[in-house]
């Protein structure tokens, strides 16, 4: 998911670009504090002005939030679009364009109190009518974002108050409003440009996009009327699209760029000895995985899916590719995350896998798997291919660049398998539903079971974290160990490299870089 997701147009996740303080009361959004400032203060007082040049692996698949097709889009969308609700690096909700909120009516109504003095880049006002327009647009037939489908209706109480009426209680809604569904676009710009809106992206974020060379370069300039006083710090931000990691590293060393994203473990070891480069890392929610289309052969046979689940040596892949710096993916959540299950393990058992292949009744099992021609993805896909060959399953790898690969798998359904990354979501309910529910765009086979669907619904209706964690553990066991709906492989440690002038950058659990907090030192 740094890299991957979703197809022709699919949702994916996100992280706040604003530092507004966190909320100790997530049900009301009040009592903000200055959480997360310590590491920045160690770098000195932020300096206003200047420019930065950054290297990123891919361009956004679409600059309209409701149409994007990859989880790697977010770092290029956040500078343009502020969200209704933001969240801390610990993934707790905090104020965004909604400065406070509260649930009423037995948690079936969410009231948002909007921030004053906010304008879109075209000068039009951000208000309650704009929120209504955006949420109804997110839930329209033109959108592939499904995170807000539980919103039955939107009421404008007054210019700065919006009431969201829910079909049923939904514990994921707050953080869903910090993802694509909460990215606010200018209604006036959408009406003016129509289908060409992605060519003229207009939000209420800290930067305006002023230049775009597809798959080449994106240039942002500070929005002078941005609502957060003193921000953004930079006058200009240029992002160069560099899919090849070695190209990014060489550009950083030569001074062509100031920052390079997603450094592989092998190169991390080499860069540690360079005194001119600063490394920052995190073990995020993102993990490499295999998506399976359960309606396409051979995955319409559950024994084949289970054979793959038990035929992958996750520990070996982590050691061989990540130098042991990541974590075997035995779940869709890392073991130390509150929704994770440290006791759950997907056993590597090649003999059991071979028996499952035999039990399938199929001969000469083979399938095509889309993957990305990017170093760590290619190595991971090759490792899976090699391991599955040992249990009698042949894999034909089909390398495709990110946009084409996600579109081919999710939208066009040209292959039964896809080796990619799940880039995570702010709330575990979103991840669970998007991967396991039959109603999800990211489940192209539309395969689930009534029991799994019931558990997902039950988890959505609970606001008790302990109860929710228990339910997610049960869902994971049934969806992964019993049904093999998806094949998690390995969690990657995310490392960013930058020169010493780059300040204010902080890794986050989403594993997606937030560029808008950067400032340039001496």
Secondary structure as a PSIPRED ss2 file (coil, helix, strand):
# PSIPRED VFORMAT (PSIPRED V4.0)

   1 X C   1.000  0.000  0.000
   2 X C   1.000  0.000  0.000
   3 X C   1.000  0.000  0.000
   4 X C   1.000  0.000  0.000
   5 X C   1.000  0.000  0.000
   6 X C   1.000  0.000  0.000
   7 X C   1.000  0.000  0.000
   8 X C   1.000  0.000  0.000
   9 X C   1.000  0.000  0.000
  10 X C   1.000  0.000  0.000
  11 X C   1.000  0.000  0.000
  12 X C   1.000  0.000  0.000
  13 X C   1.000  0.000  0.000
  14 X C   1.000  0.000  0.000
  15 X C   1.000  0.000  0.000
  16 X C   1.000  0.000  0.000
  17 X C   1.000  0.000  0.000
  18 X C   1.000  0.000  0.000
  19 X C   1.000  0.000  0.000
  20 X C   1.000  0.000  0.000
  21 X C   1.000  0.000  0.000
  22 X E   0.000  0.000  1.000
  23 X E   0.000  0.000  1.000
  24 X E   0.000  0.000  1.000
  25 X E   0.000  0.000  1.000
  26 X C   1.000  0.000  0.000
  27 X C   1.000  0.000  0.000
  28 X C   1.000  0.000  0.000
  29 X C   1.000  0.000  0.000
  30 X E   0.000  0.000  1.000
  31 X E   0.000  0.000  1.000
  32 X E   0.000  0.000  1.000
  33 X E   0.000  0.000  1.000
  34 X C   1.000  0.000  0.000
  35 X C   1.000  0.000  0.000
  36 X C   1.000  0.000  0.000
  37 X C   1.000  0.000  0.000
  38 X H   0.000  1.000  0.000
  39 X H   0.000  1.000  0.000
  40 X H   0.000  1.000  0.000
  41 X H   0.000  1.000  0.000
  42 X C   1.000  0.000  0.000
  43 X C   1.000  0.000  0.000
  44 X C   1.000  0.000  0.000
  45 X C   1.000  0.000  0.000
  46 X C   1.000  0.000  0.000
  47 X C   1.000  0.000  0.000
  48 X C   1.000  0.000  0.000
  49 X C   1.000  0.000  0.000
  50 X C   1.000  0.000  0.000
  51 X E   0.000  0.000  1.000
  52 X E   0.000  0.000  1.000
  53 X E   0.000  0.000  1.000
  54 X E   0.000  0.000  1.000
  55 X E   0.000  0.000  1.000
  56 X E   0.000  0.000  1.000
  57 X C   1.000  0.000  0.000
  58 X C   1.000  0.000  0.000
  59 X C   1.000  0.000  0.000
  60 X C   1.000  0.000  0.000
  61 X C   1.000  0.000  0.000
  62 X C   1.000  0.000  0.000
  63 X C   1.000  0.000  0.000
  64 X C   1.000  0.000  0.000
  65 X C   1.000  0.000  0.000
  66 X C   1.000  0.000  0.000
  67 X C   1.000  0.000  0.000
  68 X C   1.000  0.000  0.000
  69 X C   1.000  0.000  0.000
  70 X C   1.000  0.000  0.000
  71 X H   0.000  1.000  0.000
  72 X H   0.000  1.000  0.000
  73 X H   0.000  1.000  0.000
  74 X H   0.000  1.000  0.000
  75 X H   0.000  1.000  0.000
  76 X H   0.000  1.000  0.000
  77 X H   0.000  1.000  0.000
  78 X C   1.000  0.000  0.000
  79 X C   1.000  0.000  0.000
  80 X C   1.000  0.000  0.000
  81 X C   1.000  0.000  0.000
  82 X C   1.000  0.000  0.000
  83 X E   0.000  0.000  1.000
  84 X C   1.000  0.000  0.000
  85 X E   0.000  0.000  1.000
  86 X E   0.000  0.000  1.000
  87 X E   0.000  0.000  1.000
  88 X C   1.000  0.000  0.000
  89 X C   1.000  0.000  0.000
  90 X C   1.000  0.000  0.000
  91 X C   1.000  0.000  0.000
  92 X C   1.000  0.000  0.000
  93 X E   0.000  0.000  1.000
  94 X E   0.000  0.000  1.000
  95 X E   0.000  0.000  1.000
  96 X C   1.000  0.000  0.000
  97 X C   1.000  0.000  0.000
  98 X E   0.000  0.000  1.000
  99 X E   0.000  0.000  1.000
 100 X E   0.000  0.000  1.000
 101 X E   0.000  0.000  1.000
 102 X E   0.000  0.000  1.000
 103 X E   0.000  0.000  1.000
 104 X E   0.000  0.000  1.000
 105 X C   1.000  0.000  0.000
 106 X C   1.000  0.000  0.000
 107 X C   1.000  0.000  0.000
 108 X C   1.000  0.000  0.000
 109 X E   0.000  0.000  1.000
 110 X E   0.000  0.000  1.000
 111 X E   0.000  0.000  1.000
 112 X E   0.000  0.000  1.000
 113 X E   0.000  0.000  1.000
 114 X E   0.000  0.000  1.000
 115 X C   1.000  0.000  0.000
 116 X C   1.000  0.000  0.000
 117 X C   1.000  0.000  0.000
 118 X C   1.000  0.000  0.000
 119 X E   0.000  0.000  1.000
 120 X C   1.000  0.000  0.000
 121 X C   1.000  0.000  0.000
 122 X C   1.000  0.000  0.000
 123 X C   1.000  0.000  0.000
 124 X C   1.000  0.000  0.000
 125 X E   0.000  0.000  1.000
 126 X C   1.000  0.000  0.000
 127 X C   1.000  0.000  0.000
 128 X H   0.000  1.000  0.000
 129 X H   0.000  1.000  0.000
 130 X H   0.000  1.000  0.000
 131 X H   0.000  1.000  0.000
 132 X H   0.000  1.000  0.000
 133 X H   0.000  1.000  0.000
 134 X H   0.000  1.000  0.000
 135 X H   0.000  1.000  0.000
 136 X H   0.000  1.000  0.000
 137 X H   0.000  1.000  0.000
 138 X H   0.000  1.000  0.000
 139 X C   1.000  0.000  0.000
 140 X C   1.000  0.000  0.000
 141 X C   1.000  0.000  0.000
 142 X C   1.000  0.000  0.000
 143 X C   1.000  0.000  0.000
 144 X C   1.000  0.000  0.000
 145 X C   1.000  0.000  0.000
 146 X C   1.000  0.000  0.000
 147 X C   1.000  0.000  0.000
 148 X C   1.000  0.000  0.000
 149 X C   1.000  0.000  0.000
 150 X C   1.000  0.000  0.000
 151 X E   0.000  0.000  1.000
 152 X E   0.000  0.000  1.000
 153 X E   0.000  0.000  1.000
 154 X E   0.000  0.000  1.000
 155 X E   0.000  0.000  1.000
 156 X E   0.000  0.000  1.000
 157 X E   0.000  0.000  1.000
 158 X E   0.000  0.000  1.000
 159 X C   1.000  0.000  0.000
 160 X C   1.000  0.000  0.000
 161 X E   0.000  0.000  1.000
 162 X E   0.000  0.000  1.000
 163 X E   0.000  0.000  1.000
 164 X E   0.000  0.000  1.000
 165 X E   0.000  0.000  1.000
 166 X E   0.000  0.000  1.000
 167 X C   1.000  0.000  0.000
 168 X C   1.000  0.000  0.000
 169 X C   1.000  0.000  0.000
 170 X C   1.000  0.000  0.000
 171 X C   1.000  0.000  0.000
 172 X C   1.000  0.000  0.000
 173 X H   0.000  1.000  0.000
 174 X H   0.000  1.000  0.000
 175 X H   0.000  1.000  0.000
 176 X H   0.000  1.000  0.000
 177 X C   1.000  0.000  0.000
 178 X C   1.000  0.000  0.000
 179 X C   1.000  0.000  0.000
 180 X H   0.000  1.000  0.000
 181 X H   0.000  1.000  0.000
 182 X H   0.000  1.000  0.000
 183 X E   0.000  0.000  1.000
 184 X C   1.000  0.000  0.000
 185 X E   0.000  0.000  1.000
 186 X C   1.000  0.000  0.000
 187 X H   0.000  1.000  0.000
 188 X H   0.000  1.000  0.000
 189 X H   0.000  1.000  0.000
 190 X H   0.000  1.000  0.000
 191 X H   0.000  1.000  0.000
 192 X H   0.000  1.000  0.000
 193 X H   0.000  1.000  0.000
 194 X H   0.000  1.000  0.000
 195 X H   0.000  1.000  0.000
 196 X H   0.000  1.000  0.000
 197 X H   0.000  1.000  0.000
 198 X H   0.000  1.000  0.000
 199 X H   0.000  1.000  0.000
 200 X H   0.000  1.000  0.000
 201 X C   1.000  0.000  0.000
 202 X C   1.000  0.000  0.000
 203 X E   0.000  0.000  1.000
 204 X C   1.000  0.000  0.000
 205 X C   1.000  0.000  0.000
 206 X C   1.000  0.000  0.000
 207 X E   0.000  0.000  1.000
 208 X E   0.000  0.000  1.000
 209 X E   0.000  0.000  1.000
 210 X E   0.000  0.000  1.000
 211 X E   0.000  0.000  1.000
 212 X E   0.000  0.000  1.000
 213 X E   0.000  0.000  1.000
 214 X C   1.000  0.000  0.000
 215 X C   1.000  0.000  0.000
 216 X C   1.000  0.000  0.000
 217 X E   0.000  0.000  1.000
 218 X E   0.000  0.000  1.000
 219 X E   0.000  0.000  1.000
 220 X E   0.000  0.000  1.000
 221 X E   0.000  0.000  1.000
 222 X E   0.000  0.000  1.000
 223 X C   1.000  0.000  0.000
 224 X C   1.000  0.000  0.000
 225 X C   1.000  0.000  0.000
 226 X C   1.000  0.000  0.000
 227 X C   1.000  0.000  0.000
 228 X C   1.000  0.000  0.000
 229 X C   1.000  0.000  0.000
 230 X C   1.000  0.000  0.000
 231 X C   1.000  0.000  0.000
 232 X C   1.000  0.000  0.000
 233 X C   1.000  0.000  0.000
 234 X C   1.000  0.000  0.000
 235 X C   1.000  0.000  0.000
 236 X E   0.000  0.000  1.000
 237 X E   0.000  0.000  1.000
 238 X E   0.000  0.000  1.000
 239 X E   0.000  0.000  1.000
 240 X E   0.000  0.000  1.000
 241 X E   0.000  0.000  1.000
 242 X C   1.000  0.000  0.000
 243 X C   1.000  0.000  0.000
 244 X C   1.000  0.000  0.000
 245 X H   0.000  1.000  0.000
 246 X H   0.000  1.000  0.000
 247 X H   0.000  1.000  0.000
 248 X H   0.000  1.000  0.000
 249 X H   0.000  1.000  0.000
 250 X H   0.000  1.000  0.000
 251 X H   0.000  1.000  0.000
 252 X H   0.000  1.000  0.000
 253 X H   0.000  1.000  0.000
 254 X H   0.000  1.000  0.000
 255 X C   1.000  0.000  0.000
 256 X C   1.000  0.000  0.000
 257 X C   1.000  0.000  0.000
 258 X C   1.000  0.000  0.000
 259 X E   0.000  0.000  1.000
 260 X E   0.000  0.000  1.000
 261 X C   1.000  0.000  0.000
 262 X C   1.000  0.000  0.000
 263 X C   1.000  0.000  0.000
 264 X C   1.000  0.000  0.000
 265 X H   0.000  1.000  0.000
 266 X H   0.000  1.000  0.000
 267 X H   0.000  1.000  0.000
 268 X H   0.000  1.000  0.000
 269 X H   0.000  1.000  0.000
 270 X H   0.000  1.000  0.000
 271 X H   0.000  1.000  0.000
 272 X C   1.000  0.000  0.000
 273 X C   1.000  0.000  0.000
 274 X C   1.000  0.000  0.000
 275 X C   1.000  0.000  0.000
 276 X C   1.000  0.000  0.000
 277 X E   0.000  0.000  1.000
 278 X E   0.000  0.000  1.000
 279 X E   0.000  0.000  1.000
 280 X E   0.000  0.000  1.000
 281 X E   0.000  0.000  1.000
 282 X E   0.000  0.000  1.000
 283 X E   0.000  0.000  1.000
 284 X E   0.000  0.000  1.000
 285 X E   0.000  0.000  1.000
 286 X E   0.000  0.000  1.000
 287 X E   0.000  0.000  1.000
 288 X E   0.000  0.000  1.000
 289 X E   0.000  0.000  1.000
 290 X E   0.000  0.000  1.000
 291 X E   0.000  0.000  1.000
 292 X E   0.000  0.000  1.000
 293 X C   1.000  0.000  0.000
 294 X C   1.000  0.000  0.000
 295 X C   1.000  0.000  0.000
 296 X C   1.000  0.000  0.000
 297 X C   1.000  0.000  0.000
 298 X C   1.000  0.000  0.000
 299 X C   1.000  0.000  0.000
 300 X C   1.000  0.000  0.000
 301 X C   1.000  0.000  0.000
 302 X H   0.000  1.000  0.000
 303 X H   0.000  1.000  0.000
 304 X H   0.000  1.000  0.000
 305 X H   0.000  1.000  0.000
 306 X H   0.000  1.000  0.000
 307 X H   0.000  1.000  0.000
 308 X H   0.000  1.000  0.000
 309 X H   0.000  1.000  0.000
 310 X H   0.000  1.000  0.000
 311 X H   0.000  1.000  0.000
 312 X C   1.000  0.000  0.000
 313 X C   1.000  0.000  0.000
 314 X H   0.000  1.000  0.000
 315 X H   0.000  1.000  0.000
 316 X H   0.000  1.000  0.000
 317 X H   0.000  1.000  0.000
 318 X H   0.000  1.000  0.000
 319 X H   0.000  1.000  0.000
 320 X H   0.000  1.000  0.000
 321 X H   0.000  1.000  0.000
 322 X H   0.000  1.000  0.000
 323 X C   1.000  0.000  0.000
 324 X C   1.000  0.000  0.000
 325 X C   1.000  0.000  0.000
 326 X C   1.000  0.000  0.000
 327 X E   0.000  0.000  1.000
 328 X E   0.000  0.000  1.000
 329 X C   1.000  0.000  0.000
 330 X C   1.000  0.000  0.000
 331 X C   1.000  0.000  0.000
 332 X C   1.000  0.000  0.000
 333 X C   1.000  0.000  0.000
 334 X C   1.000  0.000  0.000
 335 X C   1.000  0.000  0.000
 336 X C   1.000  0.000  0.000
 337 X C   1.000  0.000  0.000
 338 X C   1.000  0.000  0.000
 339 X C   1.000  0.000  0.000
 340 X C   1.000  0.000  0.000
 341 X C   1.000  0.000  0.000
 342 X C   1.000  0.000  0.000
 343 X C   1.000  0.000  0.000
 344 X C   1.000  0.000  0.000
 345 X C   1.000  0.000  0.000
 346 X C   1.000  0.000  0.000
 347 X C   1.000  0.000  0.000
 348 X C   1.000  0.000  0.000
 349 X C   1.000  0.000  0.000
 350 X H   0.000  1.000  0.000
 351 X H   0.000  1.000  0.000
 352 X H   0.000  1.000  0.000
 353 X H   0.000  1.000  0.000
 354 X H   0.000  1.000  0.000
 355 X H   0.000  1.000  0.000
 356 X H   0.000  1.000  0.000
 357 X H   0.000  1.000  0.000
 358 X H   0.000  1.000  0.000
 359 X H   0.000  1.000  0.000
 360 X H   0.000  1.000  0.000
 361 X C   1.000  0.000  0.000
 362 X C   1.000  0.000  0.000
 363 X C   1.000  0.000  0.000
 364 X C   1.000  0.000  0.000
 365 X C   1.000  0.000  0.000
 366 X E   0.000  0.000  1.000
 367 X E   0.000  0.000  1.000
 368 X E   0.000  0.000  1.000
 369 X E   0.000  0.000  1.000
 370 X E   0.000  0.000  1.000
 371 X E   0.000  0.000  1.000
 372 X C   1.000  0.000  0.000
 373 X C   1.000  0.000  0.000
 374 X C   1.000  0.000  0.000
 375 X H   0.000  1.000  0.000
 376 X H   0.000  1.000  0.000
 377 X H   0.000  1.000  0.000
 378 X H   0.000  1.000  0.000
 379 X H   0.000  1.000  0.000
 380 X H   0.000  1.000  0.000
 381 X H   0.000  1.000  0.000
 382 X H   0.000  1.000  0.000
 383 X H   0.000  1.000  0.000
 384 X H   0.000  1.000  0.000
 385 X H   0.000  1.000  0.000
 386 X H   0.000  1.000  0.000
 387 X H   0.000  1.000  0.000
 388 X H   0.000  1.000  0.000
 389 X H   0.000  1.000  0.000
 390 X C   1.000  0.000  0.000
 391 X C   1.000  0.000  0.000
 392 X C   1.000  0.000  0.000
 393 X C   1.000  0.000  0.000
 394 X E   0.000  0.000  1.000
 395 X E   0.000  0.000  1.000
 396 X E   0.000  0.000  1.000
 397 X E   0.000  0.000  1.000
 398 X E   0.000  0.000  1.000
 399 X E   0.000  0.000  1.000
 400 X C   1.000  0.000  0.000
 401 X C   1.000  0.000  0.000
 402 X H   0.000  1.000  0.000
 403 X H   0.000  1.000  0.000
 404 X H   0.000  1.000  0.000
 405 X H   0.000  1.000  0.000
 406 X H   0.000  1.000  0.000
 407 X H   0.000  1.000  0.000
 408 X H   0.000  1.000  0.000
 409 X H   0.000  1.000  0.000
 410 X H   0.000  1.000  0.000
 411 X H   0.000  1.000  0.000
 412 X C   1.000  0.000  0.000
 413 X C   1.000  0.000  0.000
 414 X C   1.000  0.000  0.000
 415 X C   1.000  0.000  0.000
 416 X C   1.000  0.000  0.000
 417 X E   0.000  0.000  1.000
 418 X E   0.000  0.000  1.000
 419 X E   0.000  0.000  1.000
 420 X E   0.000  0.000  1.000
 421 X E   0.000  0.000  1.000
 422 X E   0.000  0.000  1.000
 423 X C   1.000  0.000  0.000
 424 X C   1.000  0.000  0.000
 425 X C   1.000  0.000  0.000
 426 X C   1.000  0.000  0.000
 427 X C   1.000  0.000  0.000
 428 X H   0.000  1.000  0.000
 429 X H   0.000  1.000  0.000
 430 X H   0.000  1.000  0.000
 431 X H   0.000  1.000  0.000
 432 X H   0.000  1.000  0.000
 433 X H   0.000  1.000  0.000
 434 X H   0.000  1.000  0.000
 435 X H   0.000  1.000  0.000
 436 X H   0.000  1.000  0.000
 437 X C   1.000  0.000  0.000
 438 X C   1.000  0.000  0.000
 439 X C   1.000  0.000  0.000
 440 X C   1.000  0.000  0.000
 441 X C   1.000  0.000  0.000
 442 X C   1.000  0.000  0.000
 443 X C   1.000  0.000  0.000
 444 X C   1.000  0.000  0.000
 445 X C   1.000  0.000  0.000
 446 X C   1.000  0.000  0.000
 447 X C   1.000  0.000  0.000
 448 X C   1.000  0.000  0.000
 449 X C   1.000  0.000  0.000
 450 X H   0.000  1.000  0.000
 451 X H   0.000  1.000  0.000
 452 X H   0.000  1.000  0.000
 453 X H   0.000  1.000  0.000
 454 X H   0.000  1.000  0.000
 455 X H   0.000  1.000  0.000
 456 X H   0.000  1.000  0.000
 457 X H   0.000  1.000  0.000
 458 X H   0.000  1.000  0.000
 459 X H   0.000  1.000  0.000
 460 X H   0.000  1.000  0.000
 461 X H   0.000  1.000  0.000
 462 X C   1.000  0.000  0.000
 463 X C   1.000  0.000  0.000
 464 X C   1.000  0.000  0.000
 465 X H   0.000  1.000  0.000
 466 X H   0.000  1.000  0.000
 467 X H   0.000  1.000  0.000
 468 X H   0.000  1.000  0.000
 469 X H   0.000  1.000  0.000
 470 X H   0.000  1.000  0.000
 471 X H   0.000  1.000  0.000
 472 X H   0.000  1.000  0.000
 473 X H   0.000  1.000  0.000
 474 X H   0.000  1.000  0.000
 475 X H   0.000  1.000  0.000
 476 X H   0.000  1.000  0.000
 477 X H   0.000  1.000  0.000
 478 X H   0.000  1.000  0.000
 479 X H   0.000  1.000  0.000
 480 X H   0.000  1.000  0.000
 481 X H   0.000  1.000  0.000
 482 X H   0.000  1.000  0.000
 483 X C   1.000  0.000  0.000
 484 X C   1.000  0.000  0.000
 485 X C   1.000  0.000  0.000
 486 X E   0.000  0.000  1.000
 487 X E   0.000  0.000  1.000
 488 X E   0.000  0.000  1.000
 489 X E   0.000  0.000  1.000
 490 X E   0.000  0.000  1.000
 491 X E   0.000  0.000  1.000
 492 X E   0.000  0.000  1.000
 493 X E   0.000  0.000  1.000
 494 X E   0.000  0.000  1.000
 495 X E   0.000  0.000  1.000
 496 X E   0.000  0.000  1.000
 497 X E   0.000  0.000  1.000
 498 X E   0.000  0.000  1.000
 499 X E   0.000  0.000  1.000
 500 X C   1.000  0.000  0.000
 501 X C   1.000  0.000  0.000
 502 X E   0.000  0.000  1.000
 503 X E   0.000  0.000  1.000
 504 X C   1.000  0.000  0.000
 505 X C   1.000  0.000  0.000
 506 X C   1.000  0.000  0.000
 507 X C   1.000  0.000  0.000
 508 X C   1.000  0.000  0.000
 509 X C   1.000  0.000  0.000
 510 X C   1.000  0.000  0.000
 511 X C   1.000  0.000  0.000
 512 X C   1.000  0.000  0.000
 513 X C   1.000  0.000  0.000
 514 X C   1.000  0.000  0.000
 515 X C   1.000  0.000  0.000
 516 X C   1.000  0.000  0.000
 517 X C   1.000  0.000  0.000
 518 X C   1.000  0.000  0.000
 519 X E   0.000  0.000  1.000
 520 X E   0.000  0.000  1.000
 521 X C   1.000  0.000  0.000
 522 X C   1.000  0.000  0.000
